Each structure stands twice: as C-alpha cells, then as structure tokens.
Amino acid sequence: MPTSVRPLWILTGLLLAFYPVLNFVYWPQVLRSGVLPPDGDSIGIPMYGSILVTIVASPVVLGIAWLCLRHYNPATRLATIRWDRPIRTVAASFVFGGAAVLVVIGIFAELGHAMPWYEYLWAAYALAWVPWLLGVRAAVIDQDTTAGD
C-alpha cells in the first residue's frame, strides 16, 4: 500500500474520469464495425449518457472513498487482517474484497470469448477497479483510530 492516501485519491478520480472517456472511444468503434442497426438510435445517447452516469455516481464513489480513506494508516498492507476489529474486517472484506473478486471473475469470463479489440477496453477499465477496491478494503480495516477528525 502507498505511504500516502494521495495515490488512492488519484485512482478514484481517474476511475470516474475515464468512464465517459472510454465511452467516447468505444461507441465510435462499435459504429464503424457495422454491428449496430442502421435504423437504430444514435451512439450519442450512451456516450453522453455516460457523462450523466458519472455525474450521478461521483458523489457516491467520492463519499465512499472519503469515508474509507479519511483516517488512512500509512503502515497498512494490502492483505491486512485485523482480528481485533472482527466486524470491520469481515464487513470490508465481504463488501470490497467480494466486489473485487466478482470483477476479476467477470473479466476472466469476458476474456474467454473472441471479441473485437475495442471490447477488451471494458475489461481493462474493470481491472482498474480491482486495486481501488482492495486498497479501500485495506484502508477501512486498518484505519488509524488515533487520528482526529
């Protein structure tokens, strides 16, 4: 784990910022591939919709990050387990660790199919959530309780 909380905040911002960027790269590639029906809706709907999704999801993601990272302990490790805090350890491992495991399983399931190159962009984006989820998990478990608000 980093000795400062800054890399996790940077990763949080990048994950939020790259969702619309990925949509603006992905959908024109899908359009060029010819798989969309010619009489269908515009690709602008999902592209600009991703901006709306980011605006709506940002307070939630930033709130979770703030709650989890506000008492960051620079001595924490990624695979930390604190049995003196059993409820926090189990809950954070179940929520954040479980989400990371589901993301990895989904990536492997997706990579098992032959797809055009632009479809792998989503797997790469999903893979970027794994270190964030595991970092937030470790930060919650090993929060510095001596720090003041």
Sequence and secondary structure as in RCSB ss.txt:
>XXXX:A:sequence
MPTSVRPLWILTGLLLAFYPVLNFVYWPQVLRSGVLPPDGDSIGIPMYGSILVTIVASPVVLGIAWLCLRHYNPA
TRLATIRWDRPIRTVAASFVFGGAAVLVVIGIFAELGHAMPWYEYLWAAYALAWVPWLLGVRAAVIDQDTTAGD
>XXXX:A:secstr
  SSSHHHHHHHHHHHHHHHHHHHHHHHHHHHHT S TTS  THHHHHHHHHHHHHHHHHHHHHHHHHHTT  TT
  TT   TTSHHHHHHHIIIIIHHHHHHHHHHHHHHTS   GGGHHHHHHHHHHHHHHHHHHHHHHT  TTS  
